[in-house]
């Protein structure tokens, strides 16, 4: 394995582990993009296009709430047309209903008023 591939593998594992709840490590692993959490993630890390997308599949609900609290777009346009709500409903997580309710709630509040986590 080349040094580059080892480094990409190490960064993928670090990003995946950070999605379990460590925003600081995630930001650092993504090279602290100025548009975090709405940044496009590096393709080679294989962690999805957007932080919220990967979090919907692999993170605890509290981490998803943190991303949204930082301004993650809960209605971003995915290149294949799958918005976050479709991602949440299509994956077999036991808490997919709670995630879906959160995404719908945030979308409503951002459209008709300010969203703040309480």
C-alpha positions as CSV (number, residue, x, y, z in Angstrom):
1,X,0.0,0.0,0.0
2,X,1.4,3.4,-0.9
3,X,1.9,6.1,1.7
4,X,-0.9,8.2,0.1
5,X,-3.4,5.3,0.4
6,X,-2.3,4.7,4.0
7,X,-2.9,8.4,4.8
8,X,-6.4,8.4,3.1
9,X,-7.3,5.2,5.0
10,X,-6.2,6.7,8.2
11,X,-8.2,9.9,7.6
12,X,-11.3,7.9,6.6
13,X,-11.1,6.0,9.9
14,X,-10.5,9.2,11.8
15,X,-13.5,10.9,10.1
16,X,-15.8,7.8,10.6
17,X,-14.8,7.7,14.3
18,X,-15.4,11.4,14.7
19,X,-18.9,11.0,13.4
20,X,-19.7,9.2,16.6
21,X,-19.8,12.5,18.3
22,X,-16.6,14.6,18.0
23,X,-17.1,17.7,16.0
24,X,-13.7,19.1,16.7
25,X,-11.9,16.0,15.3
26,X,-14.3,15.9,12.3
27,X,-13.5,19.5,11.4
28,X,-9.8,18.9,11.8
29,X,-10.0,15.8,9.7
30,X,-11.8,17.7,6.9
31,X,-9.1,20.4,7.1
32,X,-11.4,22.9,8.9
33,X,-13.4,24.1,5.9
34,X,-14.8,27.6,6.3
35,X,-18.3,26.5,5.2
36,X,-18.5,23.6,7.8
37,X,-21.0,21.9,8.3
38,X,-22.2,22.6,4.7
39,X,-19.0,21.7,3.0
40,X,-18.5,19.0,0.4
41,X,-16.3,16.3,1.9
42,X,-13.3,15.0,0.1
43,X,-14.3,12.2,-2.2
44,X,-11.3,10.0,-1.3
45,X,-12.5,9.9,2.4
46,X,-15.6,7.9,1.3
47,X,-17.7,9.6,3.9
48,X,-20.5,11.0,1.7
49,X,-20.9,14.4,0.0
50,X,-22.0,16.4,3.1
51,X,-21.4,16.0,6.8
52,X,-25.1,15.8,7.5
53,X,-25.5,13.0,4.9
54,X,-22.9,10.8,6.6
55,X,-24.2,11.6,10.0
56,X,-27.8,10.5,9.1
57,X,-26.4,7.1,8.3
58,X,-23.8,6.6,11.1
59,X,-24.1,9.2,13.9
60,X,-26.1,9.4,17.1
61,X,-29.1,11.6,17.0
62,X,-27.4,14.1,19.4
63,X,-24.5,14.5,16.8
64,X,-27.0,15.2,14.0
65,X,-28.6,17.8,16.3
66,X,-25.2,19.4,16.8
67,X,-24.6,19.7,13.1
68,X,-28.0,21.2,12.5
69,X,-27.4,23.6,15.4
70,X,-24.2,24.7,13.6
71,X,-26.3,25.5,10.5
72,X,-26.1,22.3,8.5
73,X,-28.6,22.5,5.6
74,X,-31.3,20.0,6.4
75,X,-32.5,20.2,2.8
76,X,-29.3,20.2,0.7
77,X,-29.5,18.9,-2.8
78,X,-27.6,15.6,-3.3
79,X,-26.1,14.9,-6.7
80,X,-28.4,11.9,-7.1
81,X,-31.4,13.8,-5.9
82,X,-31.7,12.3,-2.4
83,X,-32.3,14.9,0.2
84,X,-31.6,14.3,3.9
85,X,-35.2,13.2,4.7
86,X,-35.0,10.5,2.0
87,X,-31.7,9.3,3.4
88,X,-33.1,9.1,6.9
89,X,-36.2,7.2,5.8
90,X,-34.4,4.8,3.5
91,X,-31.8,3.6,6.0
92,X,-32.7,0.9,8.5
93,X,-31.8,2.8,11.7
94,X,-34.0,2.1,14.7
95,X,-34.2,5.9,15.3
96,X,-35.0,6.9,11.7
97,X,-38.4,8.3,12.8
98,X,-36.8,10.6,15.3
99,X,-34.2,11.7,12.7
100,X,-37.0,12.3,10.2
101,X,-39.1,14.3,12.7
102,X,-36.0,16.4,13.5
103,X,-35.3,17.1,9.8
104,X,-39.0,18.1,9.1
105,X,-39.1,20.2,12.2
106,X,-35.9,22.1,11.3
107,X,-37.1,22.6,7.7
108,X,-40.4,24.1,9.0
109,X,-38.8,26.4,11.5
110,X,-36.1,27.6,9.1
111,X,-38.8,28.4,6.6
112,X,-41.2,30.1,9.0
113,X,-38.9,31.2,11.9
114,X,-35.5,30.8,13.4
115,X,-34.4,27.3,14.5
116,X,-32.5,27.0,17.7
117,X,-31.8,23.8,19.7
118,X,-33.1,24.1,23.2
